[in-house]
Structures are given as C-alpha cells and as structure tokens.
Amino acid sequence: MLACVVRESGRPGRYRHTAIGRTPDHIAVQVTLAGCGTVWTGQQQRGPGTPLPRGRCLVFRFGQQVRYAAAHDSPEPWTFVYANIGGAAALAMADDLIAAHGHVLPVDPELPAIDRLVRLAEGSGMRHRRLAVAASAQIACDLLCALAAGCGEQADPQRDLVEQASAILGRHLDRSIDIADVAKTCGVSREHLTRLFRRRTGLAPAAWRRRERLRHAEVLLRSGTRPVGEVAALVGFATASHFVHAFRTTFGHTPGWWRGR
C-alpha cells in the first residue's frame, strides 16, 4: 500500500541520500521528471554511477546498498516524484523487478500511473496522503505493474493471483472476510491460494491480512489523535484490549506509546 508520495527537487552538490540504515519494510519508487540524478549500488559507491534522467526511475528496498544524488553536471535541479510502498505483495514484486533488471528501470513519465503520482504530490513540501486502503493498494499496484510492463515482464499467473487476492484482502480492513470466499473469487481452492500465498509472502492469507490491519493501525496512530478504541474498530478488532495485545506483540510497544512517533 502507498505510504506517502512526494515531489522533490535537489541541486548538484546539495542533494545526496542513501537507503542504507532504513528499516526494510518499504520500497521506494523514484521517477525523474526533469534534470538528472545519479545512483550507486552495491559495492559501486564511487565513480560515475548510473544516470537517472527523465525516462528512468530508481527502485529500491529500504536498507539496501543504494546511494543517490543530483548529477553534478546536470544544468537544472533534479526533480522527481517518489512513492514509498509497503505490503508483502508489493515488496515481493519489487524484489523480482530488481533481481531481473537492477535498480534503474525504464518508465514513461506520461503514463497514467505516473501522472496520478504527480497529481497526488502537487504543491510544495512533503505530501503524506491519507487514502482509503483500497485506493492506496490500487495506486501502488498500478505503479508497479507499469514498471513491470516497461521492463517487458512476462505474465506470471501465480504472482497475478496472489496480487488479486492481496487487493481483495486489503479492502475493508474493518470487516471480517472468509478466505474461502476470496479463493473462490480468484477461481482457485482455499488450499491452493494458501500455498501460493505462503510461497510468495511467507504468510498464510489470514496472517497476512492481520499484519496489514496492524500496519494500517500504525499509520492511523502516527497521523492522528483518534482514541485507541476507535483505531481498533477501524482495523477490525472487536475489542480495544485484543487490539492492544496484538499490537504490542507485533511492534513491541503499546498503541499509546506509538502514537505521534
């Protein structure tokens, strides 16, 4: 799901960042709109690096050995829009793209998926958009699919099925959902869906959905002042005490401690 979308500019000699040291639970998709950036990956931390002009984007998982900066010979500031995306299906898809094509991918900035990001990031400064879960998942999925299409990725029916199921499971987190019904919608048995889901995400569908509910709760706690009981209801927990126990088990702290951090 989309965690944030930001439009940013950096001048040569003044803009330099790294993915190293960040918690690897999100990916970043950074699309050049104007100017040019440079990226160094793996052990290649010096030298000319790989250029990031318009028509290219940088994709990485937080924590990877990736450093990037505004190109020193760019005549204009490096302007880009980037999205941070979380969720097991998105991470798996990004890992597949990086493994097959590296961190720098071709992309058409005029594509609808990119244009949507640009519009979401309109205005100055950082834009942390609070979107409905279904809308957030759809935007993230459209963006990653656009990158895969740009790389000439062949269809992967198993991955597509898991992504379809993930989109269904990610909707209406405040309601209960029968995994058998999800599997039926996807045209497979519950057992087959569970096997594919475990293979792709490392979790059974129900466990994956529980984790997504808690991650959404984390976002709500960080970005608002809702009472814990209200947050619990919004992410589908019957009681606040059940929610507090699950949250503390997952994140190591109570929701009250987490709020505002």
Long-range contacts (C-beta under 8 A, 24 or more apart in sequence): 1-85, 1-86, 1-87, 1-90, 1-133, 1-136, 1-137, 1-140, 1-170, 1-212, 1-215, 1-216, 2-83, 2-84, 2-85, 2-129, 2-131, 2-136, 2-137, 2-139, 2-140, 3-83, 3-84, 3-85, 3-86, 3-128, 3-219, 4-83, 4-84, 4-126, 4-127, 4-128, 4-129, 5-81, 5-82, 5-83, 5-84, 5-117, 5-120, 5-121, 5-127, 5-129, 6-81, 6-82, 6-83, 6-121, 6-126, 6-127, 7-33, 7-79, 7-80, 7-81, 7-118, 7-121, 7-122, 7-123, 7-127, 8-79, 8-80, 8-81, 8-82, 9-35, 9-77, 9-78, 9-79, 9-80, 10-37, 10-69, 10-70, 10-77, 10-78, 11-70, 11-77, 11-78, 12-69, 12-70, 12-71, 12-72, 12-73, 12-74, 12-78, 13-70, 13-72, 14-70, 15-69, 15-70, 15-78, 16-67, 16-68, 16-69, 16-70, 17-67, 17-68, 17-69, 18-66, 18-67, 18-68, 19-60, 19-61, 19-62, 19-63, 19-64, 19-65, 19-66, 19-67, 20-63, 20-64, 20-65, 20-66, 20-67, 21-63, 22-62, 22-63, 23-62, 23-63, 24-61, 24-62, 24-63, 24-64, 25-62, 25-86, 25-91, 26-61, 26-62, 26-84, 26-85, 26-86, 26-91, 27-59, 27-60, 27-61, 27-62, 27-84, 27-85, 27-86, 27-90, 27-91, 27-94, 28-58, 28-59, 28-60, 28-61, 28-62, 28-82, 28-83, 28-84, 28-85, 29-57, 29-58, 29-59, 29-82, 29-83, 29-85, 29-94, 29-143, 29-144, 29-147, 30-57, 30-58, 30-59, 30-68, 30-80, 30-81, 30-82, 31-57, 31-80, 31-81, 31-82, 31-107, 31-109, 31-114, 31-117, 32-56, 32-57, 32-78, 32-79, 32-80, 32-109, 33-79, 33-80, 33-81, 33-109, 33-118, 34-76, 34-77, 34-78, 34-79, 35-70, 35-71, 35-74, 35-75, 35-76, 35-77, 35-78, 35-79, 36-70, 36-71, 36-73, 36-74, 36-78, 37-68, 37-69, 37-70, 37-71, 37-74, 37-78, 37-80, 38-68, 38-69, 38-70, 38-71, 38-72, 39-66, 39-67, 39-68, 39-103, 39-104, 40-66, 40-67, 40-68, 41-65, 41-66, 41-67, 41-102, 41-103, 50-103, 50-104, 52-78, 52-80, 52-104, 54-109, 55-106, 55-107, 55-108, 55-109, 56-104, 56-105, 56-106, 56-107, 57-104, 57-105, 57-106, 57-107, 57-147, 58-103, 58-104, 59-94, 59-97, 59-98, 59-103, 59-104, 59-105, 59-147, 60-98, 60-103, 61-91, 61-94, 61-95, 61-98, 64-103, 66-103, 81-114, 81-117, 81-118, 81-121, 83-117, 83-139, 83-140, 83-143, 85-140, 85-143, 85-144, 86-215, 87-137, 87-140, 87-166, 87-170, 87-212, 87-215, 88-166, 88-200, 88-201, 88-202, 88-203, 88-208, 88-211, 89-162, 89-163, 89-166, 89-200, 89-201, 90-140, 90-141, 90-144, 92-159, 92-162, 92-200, 92-201, 93-144, 93-148, 93-159, 93-163, 94-144, 96-159, 97-144, 97-147, 97-148, 97-151, 97-153, 100-151, 100-153, 101-151, 105-147, 105-150, 105-151, 106-150, 106-151, 107-146, 107-147, 107-150, 108-150, 111-146, 112-142, 113-139, 113-142, 113-143, 113-145, 113-146, 114-143, 114-146, 116-142, 117-143, 128-223, 130-219, 130-223, 133-170, 133-171, 133-172, 133-173, 133-216, 134-167, 134-170, 134-171, 134-172, 137-166, 137-167, 137-170, 137-171, 138-167, 141-167, 158-196, 158-199, 158-200, 159-200, 161-186, 161-188, 161-193, 161-196, 162-196, 162-197, 162-200, 162-201, 165-193, 165-197, 165-205, 166-208, 169-205, 169-208, 169-209, 169-212, 170-209, 170-212, 173-209, 173-212, 173-213, 173-216, 173-234, 173-235, 173-236, 174-233, 174-234, 174-235, 174-236, 175-236, 176-236, 177-209, 179-205, 179-206, 210-246, 211-250, 213-237, 214-246, 214-247, 214-250, 214-251, 217-243, 217-247, 217-255, 218-251, 218-258, 221-255, 221-258, 221-259, 221-260, 222-258, 222-259, 222-260, 222-261, 225-259, 228-255, 228-256, 231-255
